[in-house]
Amino acid sequence: MSEYLLKYFPYEDLIIYEVGAGNGTLATNILDFIRERHPDVYERTRYRIIEISKALSDNQQRALRHHSSVVEVINKSIFDWTQREWAPCFFLALEVIVSFYLPISCPLSNQMAGQLPARRCTIPRAKPGAVPNHSGRRRVGRIP
């Protein structure tokens, strides 16, 4: 938030993309915070969710109905995304990382892509067919 306020406000809208927003909890928390603490920024916020699952996109729209003036839920795979965003924006993909079923041993940042420091992530190789379940323990089976 401070980066946006220092660099872009009031000349640019606050544009946030979230890929795979799950139940919409993070979006709700972010938008509630902005509306409470920075109402002038909230009026200029555009929060776009790119969600591959139709069921989840429907749930997100219901969960975020009180933010409907600033939220757009796009039911599409990020791999099919063709729209280019020329304005400064923030990109979140937190739950997407979890869906890869791989432990990643580096911290991830939600800063603007052009501002990210170079950082190397190490993804340990799993045994073929070994997939961590939601408890974090490995199990053998096919990826759902």
N, C-alpha and C positions, 0 to 999 in steps of 0.2 A: 504494500500500500504506500509506504513512504517513497519508494522509487517512482511510482506513478505520480504522486503529489509533487515531488521535487522536479521531475523531468517533463511531465506531459500535461498536467492540469493547469489551466483550464482550456488548453488548446486542442487536446485530443480526448476522445471518449475513452473510458476504461473498457477494454475488450478482453474478455477472458474466454478461452476455449477449454473445455474439459472433455476428454475422451474416456468413455466408459465410466459414467458417473454413478454406477451402482444404484443405490436407493435415493440418491440426490442429497445425502446428508451433508457432504462437504459444500456443495453449492448452496444449500440452505444456510449453513453456518457462515459462509463468506458473505452472502447477500444480506443476512440479518445484521452482521457486523457493520457492513458498509452503510446500510440504511440507518442504523442507530448512531454511528459515530461520524459519518460523513454524508449527510443527506444530499448535499450539493453534488457529490460524486455519484451517489446512487442514481440520480436523475440522468446521468450521462453514462451509465453502465450498460453494457451489452454482454450477457453471459450466454454463451452458446455451448450446448452439450451435443456431442457427436456420439450416438449410441447405436450399436449394431442390432441390439435386441429390441424387437417391437414391444414385448411385454415390459421390459425395463423402461423404455422410453415413455410408455403410457404411465407407469408408476411415477417416473420423474416429473411428468407434467402435473400429475395430481399432487405430489409432494411439494411442488414449487408454485402451485396456483396463486399463492399470495405474492409471488414475485413475477407474475405473468407479463407485466409490462416491460421487464428487462431480460427475460429468459426466452431462449429459443431452443427447442429440443429437435435435433435433426436425426431421423432414423436412417442411418447409413453407416457403412463400414468406413473407417478412417482410410483404408486402402483404396476406396473408391472416391475419396474426396478430391475434387478438382478446383474448388474455389480458392483463389489467391487472396490473402489478406495483406494489404499494403500498409495499413496503419499499425502502429506499435500495439502489440498484444501479448498476453500471458497465456501459456499453454500448460495445462495440467493433465497428467496421465497416470495418476497414482494407482488406481485399481486395475488398470491395464497391465501394469508390471506384475501384479499378483497372478494374473491369469496365464502368465507364461510358465507357471509351475517350476520356476527355477530360483534358487537362492542367489541374490545379487549382493556382492560384498563391497558396495560403495554407497555413500549417501547420494540421494537424488535431490535436485534443486528445482524449485518452481519459478525461478527467475526467467526473465526473457531469454529466448534462445541465443540471441546475439551477445548476451552478457555473461553467459555461462563460462566458468573457467574450464580449461581443458582438464579432464579427469578420466582416468582409466578404470573401467569396471571389470571385475573378474567374475566370470560365471563358471563355477565348477562343473565339470562334466559329470552327469549322472549315469548310472548303469542303464543300459537299454531297457526300456519298459518300466523303469522306476520313476514314480511320480509322487511328490509329496502330497499328502492329504491336507485337509484344513487344519489339523492339529500340528502340522509341521513334520510329522513322522513320514518316512518314506514307505510307500506301498508299491507293490508291483501290479501293473495293470495298464489298460489303455487310457489315453487322455480322453476325457469325455468331450 
